[in-house]
Amino acid sequence: MEKAKRYDSIRPGRVWLDTKGERIQAHGGSVMFLDGAYYWYGENKEFTDRAKGIWHWGVRCYRSTDLYNWDDLGLIIPPDTGNPESSIHPTSLMDRPHIIYNKKTRQFVCWLKIMHRDGTQSETVLTADSLTGPYRIVREGLQPLNMSAGDFDLAVADDGKAYYYFERVHSETICADLTADYTDVTGYYSTHFPSTHPPFVREATAHFLRNHKHYLVTSGTTGYYPNPSEIAVADTWHGPYKVLGDPHPGDPTRTSFHSQISSVFKVPGKKDLYIACADRWIPQAMDLPYELYAEAFSTVFGGATGDELQKGLDVMASLPPENTKEADYVWLPFRFDGDMGILDWRDEWRIEEFE
């Protein structure tokens, strides 16, 4: 029996349920169009509980034919519950899965960011014959270019060459060429957006290509608390990138409509429809002023000492707790003014509005 359709529009910031009536768990996610259907995958946070040390429960995937109603396909990368040392054990600080397809090897390649409790970060790389798995780990503990690698995106050119955009933790953005099998970096890279410390360092890099120009959308570094996004443009994969500004100019709160963009998806068959897919990680903290925690992050990571440092730490300790399993999604369409991409707030919108 065909499932009854629940939605006929996208409603940013509102609870989004799958066709079984359960909260969609695809955080830090991306959308892929394959064989006439859309696949949305991301972090499964349904059991996340800081008190119990559970950070994630694998990577979950959903399928849709209209971008509104999503069927749960289950875990495409389940957690390794039997090995506490595994990078995909539920207590491992794993997030931001990105999957690309390698036409040469006919493999789907997934990279995962792993945060370690000593402050360093690394990547786990997996491959599969199908988007929905099963995946097998081919690299673990990878530190590309011998760097501590944070939030990232993967992108593939028409000629099959692939690129890896990542935050060199608390430092700068890196664009690195991937090897032919997409499981490692070649050693060739470029650097962008250097900064001294959070909240100014750019993370959550999302790449997209429009009219032969390369765009990078990034956020600042304030943990799960939202901040102003930036959009930059270049003529080549490696730049140089020119920062155009905040793509949310209509948001007086300077919080990207209380969200963080994880990826940008071009809808096939539409002339110029690019969707910024974002997470509203902490809906309960929407009244929290950005300036409060931005100053605290700058103080703590900017080298302050003594009473000034303690004041920053006290503010950070007072922030409301994260409950990411109840995070919502903010999907908005870009409109373009020349090169500039702009995201206007919409309470509700439909794909059919676009050519």
C-alpha positions in Angstrom: 0.0 0.0 0.0 1.3 3.4 -0.9 2.2 5.6 2.1 0.0 8.6 2.6 1.8 11.9 1.8 2.2 14.1 4.8 3.8 17.3 3.3 3.5 19.3 0.1 5.9 22.1 1.1 9.2 22.7 3.0 8.7 24.5 6.3 12.0 25.7 7.7 12.6 25.4 11.4 9.5 23.2 12.0 9.7 19.6 13.2 10.1 17.4 10.1 8.8 13.8 10.3 9.4 10.9 8.0 6.6 8.9 6.4 6.4 6.7 9.5 5.8 9.8 11.7 9.3 9.8 13.3 11.7 12.7 13.5 14.1 12.7 10.6 17.6 12.0 11.9 20.0 13.2 9.1 21.9 15.9 10.9 25.0 17.6 9.3 23.5 16.1 6.2 23.6 16.1 2.4 21.3 15.3 -0.4 22.2 13.2 -3.4 20.1 12.6 -6.6 20.4 9.1 -7.9 18.3 7.0 -10.3 15.4 9.4 -10.2 15.2 9.7 -6.4 16.6 12.0 -3.7 18.7 10.5 -0.9 19.2 12.5 2.3 21.8 11.1 4.7 23.4 12.4 7.9 24.1 11.8 11.6 21.6 9.7 13.4 21.1 11.4 16.8 18.0 9.5 18.0 19.9 8.1 21.0 22.3 10.9 21.6 22.7 11.5 25.4 25.6 13.4 26.8 25.0 12.0 30.3 25.4 8.4 29.0 28.3 9.3 26.7 26.4 8.6 23.5 27.3 11.0 20.7 25.7 9.3 17.7 24.0 6.1 16.4 25.5 5.8 13.0 24.6 7.4 9.7 21.0 7.3 8.5 19.5 7.7 5.0 16.1 8.7 3.7 14.6 8.5 0.2 12.1 10.8 -1.5 10.7 11.6 -4.9 9.5 15.1 -4.1 11.9 16.5 -1.4 9.0 16.8 1.0 8.2 13.3 2.1 11.0 11.0 3.2 11.0 7.2 3.6 13.4 5.9 6.3 15.9 3.5 4.7 17.6 2.9 8.1 21.2 3.0 9.0 23.6 2.8 6.1 26.6 3.0 8.5 25.6 1.4 11.8 27.6 2.2 15.0 30.2 -0.4 16.0 28.8 -1.1 19.5 31.2 -4.0 20.1 34.5 -2.1 20.0 34.9 0.9 22.3 38.1 1.8 20.4 36.3 2.1 17.0 35.9 5.5 15.5 32.2 4.7 14.9 31.5 3.4 18.4 28.5 5.4 19.8 30.8 7.2 22.3 33.1 8.3 19.5 32.7 12.0 18.5 31.7 11.2 14.9 29.9 13.6 12.7 29.4 15.3 9.3 29.3 12.3 6.9 29.9 13.2 3.2 29.5 10.7 0.4 30.7 10.9 -3.2 30.6 8.4 -6.1 33.8 7.3 -7.9 32.9 6.4 -11.5 36.3 4.8 -12.1 36.2 2.4 -9.1 32.3 2.3 -9.1 32.5 2.8 -5.4 30.7 5.2 -3.0 33.2 6.8 -0.7 32.2 8.2 2.7 34.4 10.4 4.9 33.5 10.9 8.6 35.0 13.6 10.9 36.1 12.1 14.2 36.8 14.5 17.1 39.2 13.1 19.8 39.1 14.0 23.5 42.6 15.4 23.3 41.4 18.1 21.0 42.7 16.7 17.8 40.6 15.5 14.9 40.9 12.9 12.2 39.0 11.2 9.4 37.6 7.8 8.9 37.0 6.7 5.3 34.7 4.0 4.1 33.6 2.5 0.8 30.6 0.6 -0.5 29.2 -0.7 -3.8 25.8 1.0 -3.1 24.9 4.3 -1.6 23.0 2.5 1.1 25.8 0.2 2.0 27.2 -2.0 3.4 30.2 0.2 4.0 33.6 -1.0 5.1 36.3 1.1 6.8 39.4 1.5 4.6 41.1 4.2 6.6 40.9 5.2 10.2 42.8 7.9 12.1 43.7 9.7 8.9 45.1 13.2 9.4 45.2 14.6 5.9 48.4 16.5 5.2 49.4 15.7 8.8 46.8 18.3 9.9 44.0 18.1 12.5 41.0 18.2 10.1 37.6 19.5 11.1 34.3 20.2 9.3 34.6 19.5 5.6 32.9 18.9 2.2 33.7 16.7 -0.7 33.2 17.6 -4.4 33.7 15.9 -7.7 34.5 17.7 -11.0 33.1 16.7 -14.3 36.4 15.1 -15.3 36.3 12.8 -12.2 38.8 14.6 -10.1 37.7 15.1 -6.5 38.4 17.8 -3.9 38.3 18.0 -0.1 37.5 21.3 1.6 38.2 21.2 5.4 38.8 23.4 8.4 42.4 23.1 9.6 41.2 23.1 13.2 41.1 26.7 14.6 43.3 28.0 11.8 42.2 28.2 8.2 40.3 26.5 5.3 42.2 24.0 3.1 41.3 22.7 -0.4 43.1 19.5 -1.0 43.1 17.3 -4.1 42.0 13.7 -3.5 43.7 10.6 -4.8 42.1 8.8 -7.8 40.2 6.4 -5.5 39.0 9.3 -3.3 40.2 7.7 -0.1 43.2 10.0 0.7 44.8 13.3 -0.3 47.6 13.7 -2.9 49.6 16.3 -1.1 48.6 19.2 -3.3 46.5 21.8 -1.5 45.7 25.5 -1.1 44.9 27.6 1.9 42.0 30.1 2.4 40.4 32.4 5.1 43.3 32.3 7.7 42.3 33.4 11.1 43.7 33.4 14.6 41.0 31.7 16.7 37.3 31.1 17.2 34.7 32.4 16.6 36.4 33.9 13.5 37.8 30.7 12.0 35.6 29.3 9.3 34.1 25.8 9.5 31.1 23.7 8.1 32.4 24.3 4.6 29.8 23.7 1.8 30.9 23.8 -1.8 28.7 24.3 -4.8 29.2 25.2 -8.5 27.0 27.7 -10.4 27.6 29.3 -13.8 31.2 28.0 -13.8 32.0 29.7 -10.5 32.9 27.9 -7.3 31.1 28.9 -4.0 32.1 28.1 -0.5 29.6 28.7 2.3 31.0 28.6 5.8 30.1 29.3 9.4 32.1 30.7 12.3 33.3 28.5 15.1 31.0 28.7 18.2 30.2 25.0 18.7 26.6 24.2 18.2 25.5 27.8 18.8 24.7 29.6 15.6 26.7 32.5 14.1 26.9 34.6 10.9 27.6 32.6 7.7 29.9 33.8 5.0 29.7 33.1 1.2 32.8 33.3 -1.0 33.3 32.8 -4.7 36.2 31.8 -7.0 36.8 30.9 -10.7 38.7 27.7 -9.9 38.5 24.9 -7.3 41.6 26.3 -5.5 40.6 29.9 -5.7 41.6 32.5 -4.7 38.2 33.0 -3.0 36.6 36.4 -2.6 34.4 36.8 0.5 31.1 38.3 -0.6 29.5 38.6 2.9 26.7 37.0 5.0 24.1 35.3 2.8 21.5 36.0 5.5 21.5 39.8 5.3 17.8 40.0 6.5 18.6 38.3 9.8 19.1 40.9 12.5 20.2 38.2 15.0 23.4 37.4 13.0 22.7 33.7 13.6 22.0 32.6 10.0 18.3 32.2 11.1 19.5 30.2 14.1 21.0 27.5 12.0 24.2 26.2 10.4 24.5 25.2 6.8 25.8 21.7 6.2 25.5 21.4 2.4 24.1 23.1 -0.7 22.1 21.0 -3.2 21.3 21.9 -6.8 17.9 20.5 -7.7 18.1 18.7 -11.0 15.6 19.8 -13.6 15.3 23.3 -12.1 17.0 26.2 -13.9 18.6 27.8 -10.9 17.4 26.2 -7.7 20.1 25.7 -5.0 18.9 24.7 -1.6 21.0 25.5 1.5 20.4 22.5 3.9 21.0 23.7 7.5 20.6 22.4 11.0 18.9 24.3 13.8 21.0 22.5 16.4 19.5 24.0 19.5 16.0 25.2 18.9 15.7 25.9 22.7 18.4 28.5 22.5 16.9 30.8 19.9 16.6 33.7 22.4 20.3 33.6 23.2 22.1 36.7 21.8 25.0 35.9 19.5 27.2 38.6 20.9 27.1 36.9 24.4 28.7 33.6 23.4 30.8 35.1 20.5 32.6 37.3 22.9 33.1 34.3 25.3 34.5 32.1 22.5 36.9 34.9 21.4 38.0 35.4 25.0 38.6 31.7 25.8 40.4 30.9 22.5 42.1 34.3 22.0 44.7 33.8 24.7 43.0 35.7 27.6 44.2 35.0 31.1 43.2 35.5 34.7 39.8 37.1 35.4 39.1 37.7 31.7 39.6 34.1 30.8 37.4 33.0 33.8 34.6 35.3 32.8 34.6 33.7 29.3 34.6 30.2 30.7 31.8 31.1 33.0 29.7 32.4 30.1 30.3 29.2 28.1 29.5 27.0 31.1 26.2 28.9 31.5 25.0 28.2 27.9 21.9 25.9 27.7 22.8 22.3 27.1 22.8 20.8 23.6 20.0 18.3 22.8 20.9 17.6 19.2 18.5 14.6 18.8 15.7 17.3 18.8 17.5 19.6 16.3 15.4 20.9 13.4 16.2 21.7 9.8 16.2 25.0 8.0 16.2 24.4 4.2 16.0 27.6 2.2 16.5 28.4 -1.5 19.2 30.8 -2.7 18.4 33.8 -4.8 21.2 35.4 -6.7 22.1 39.1 -7.2 25.0 38.9 -9.6 27.5 36.5 -7.9 26.0 37.1 -4.4 23.9 34.3 -3.1 21.2 35.4 -0.7 18.9 33.4 1.7 15.7 35.0 2.6 13.5 33.7 5.4 10.4 31.8 4.3 7.9 30.2 6.7 6.9 27.8 3.9 8.0 27.3 0.3 7.5 24.8 -2.6 9.9 23.4 -5.2 7.2 24.0 -7.8 7.6 27.8 -7.4 10.9 27.6 -9.4 11.4 27.2 -13.1 
